[in-house]
Amino acid sequence: MDSTKRFSDRVEDYVKYRPGYPDAVVSTLGVEPWMVVADIGSGTGISTEPFLRRGNKVYAVEPNADMRAKAEELLGGYAGFVSVGGTAERTGLPDGSVDLIVAGQAFHWFDPVRTRSEWVRVSRPGARAALIWNERLMVMPFEAEYEELILKYAGDYKTINHKNITGEQVGRFFAPEDYVLYQFENGQDFDFEGLKGRLLSSSYIPKEGARYEEMMKALGELFGKYAEGGMVRVRYDTKMYVGRIK
């Protein structure tokens, strides 16, 4: 599936059930209100809003029209919000227009060579880029069995998983500059409907048919096995790779 269209039927689940980012992400970046931010692959605006709350002007660059429309609905009240229909490789932004580029849960969809060239073009001298992922943990028994369920029912999960991005690949993207990796604790607590929504927010998960019914039955059994007080916790290691882009 075209990566720019994958999430068109997942927008509502994405908004409700995808994790946000720890406050430490923005504070670690040392963002000042005068900085212009470009959020590339901004989706429904989960990674955009923290910067808008700081008073920044943010170009939210998103190729998927449905996700972009949802971001406009949710964030249109912020004075600094600018919605842009573009891609990582062709943002549509002016030359030398941004101080910080962020990509939340998105860089693994990009062509790294073309993306770097484009980001250098739109960056001001000294601009940095932050590549951010919420990486779901698989340490506790529930976490490991949830991963097994995804592997069993997902379509191209193994192929498009952001965990396929290695430190070496990130290093090549930032070269000749170095990058710094920051890690933060993150998590979500779900009842069964929340866990179901979290699962269905992923583009590789079936939404109908026999395998969907079988998967929902398995998810219910997994939830019943591990829920405490009617809730389960999905934990993440939020990883942020930061380097100078220009």
Buried (B, 14 or more C-beta within 10 A) or exposed (E): EEBBBBBBEBBBBBBEBBBBBBEBBBEBBEBEEEBBBBBBBBBBBBBBBBBBEBBBBBBBBBBBEBBBBBBBEBBEEBEBBBBBEBBBBEBEBEEEBBBBBBBBBBBBBBEBEEBBEBBEBBBBEEBBBBBBBBBBBBEEEBBEBBBEBBEEBBBEBEEBBBEEBEEEEBBEBBEEEEBEEBEBEBBBEBBBEBBBBBBBBBBBBBEEEEEBEEBBEBBEEBBEEBBEEEBBBBBBBBBBBBBBBB
